[in-house]
Amino acid sequence: MRAGLSAALAAAVLALLAQPGRAAESLYVVEQVTVSVNGNPDGSGERVASLKSGDRVELVERSGEQVHVRLADGREGWLRAIYLSGDAPLRPRLAQSEAEVARLKAEVTRLEGQLAAAAKSPVPSAPPAEDATPSAPAPLIGTAPDAPQRVWPWALGSALLALLVGFALGWHTLDRKILRKYGGLRIW
């Protein structure tokens, strides 16, 4: 009974693993190489195909340092795992990033144009309501805030002053110790 249950469980696991509809892991050939795909895992079989950087393959199985892959045209073969990466190739990603940068630059230019047009056009003011109480004037748009205080000259000056005071105190302390111990400092 127990052997029959374990055999049925093993058969179910194998059936799940062997399903052709299962999504295979996509891998890409790493940058700047051309790789030969062989018929056998040890590289002794016939050459099935030659792959260039960025070519996409589907992982069928792994066997140590070798991987069994399925090519885009359906052929299968073996190659070393070090030539494959799960990350998409850099060139298409770079092209995508450059397109995004160009789109964002165009958006910034458009927004700068809108800002310049808004700054040039006069702002219509609403006539004051007769029964409204007067309020404080609204701050002007575009006025510069107060100039920021420059702290670094003060910090630099304070650090220099502290260094000089520390040097003077150290000199004085050392001079007193030498005077007590040796009767003074004599430079010949």
Protein Blocks (a to p, Z undefined) as FASTA:
>chain_A
ZZmmmmmmmmmmmmmmmpmkbccddddddehiacdddfbfnopaccfbdcdehiacddfb
dehjbccdddfkopacdddfklpcfbdcfklmmmmmmmmmmmmmmmmmmmmmmmmmmmmp
ccddddddfkbccddddddehiacdddddfklmmmmmmmmmmmmmmmmmmmmmmmmmmmm
nopacdZZ
